[in-house]
Amino acid sequence: MKHWWILFLLSCCVWQTKAVGIDTLTVYSPSMRKNVDALVLCPAGYSPTKKYPVVYLLHGYSDAWNNGWLKKCDGLEALIDHYEMIVVCPDGGFSSWYYDSPEDPSYKYETFITRELIPAVDSRFGTVADRTGRAVAGLSMGGHGAFYLAFRHQEIFGVAGSMSGGVDIRSFPDRWDIALRLGPQNQYPERWESHTIINMLDLLKPNSLALVFDCGTEDFFYDVNVALHAKLLDRKIPHDFYSRPGGHEWQYWSNAIRYQFVFWDNYFKTNCINNR
């Protein structure tokens, strides 16, 4: 589904980055017994006395907190400036899939983000410390992770976005280390069923989460995203889904995130208790 008004809005805006503040936040994770890093990107003119909505932006498989979104996404800093949001890019491990792994107890990234990182960010920065001012989004593994975390923690997040997300992992039993987190699919089929997004729609409370996702038509995750869109339509769950030509690549994601920022901004302006 394409929105001409979004295209018009984006075509009319010319942004110039002013000096986005970039901080490294190191948080000790009791659940994993180690320090975990995150980038915190604040808009120009950031003031700790003001409350900003926050987007937790998750990286994909094989990327990292400090070499994914910030270094590879064209225009991210300008978007942060323009929409005056704080963006947090946490370390999700090389291949965590943002699970508390039932196979490997050293991987508890769901607990880290939802119970350890968020309180640390809220205590150190001027944030809207409420679900109405908090989003989670990501690409590929991070797109899966964003929906996984948001579906399971609707009391924490008000809006979730996925770009080229692996929203149905069952078709990829031997890829991207998923079996290291869940165990082999042929041995633990119930884990693969319960840990894939397309099977988690029963968790959604009516009108709780604002959902936006997209995928390029040449992406290997395109079919599973279309299937998720169809299932959401069948259940009459509100969401925005759109697609356009593109593959599993940064050129696509650098464009996709612009649409996502428009969606997040609209949600925050409508729902945020800070009354933007």
PyMOL commands that set and color helices and strands:
alter all, ss='L'
color gray80, all
select helices_A, chain A and resi 4-12+69-72+76-83+109-124+131-133+141-152+169-171+178-182+189-194+197-199+201-203+222-234+250-271
alter helices_A, ss='H'
color red, helices_A
select strands_A, chain A and resi 21-29+34-42+54-58+86-90+134-139+159-163+210-216+240-244
alter strands_A, ss='S'
color yellow, strands_A
deselect
rebuild
show_as cartoon
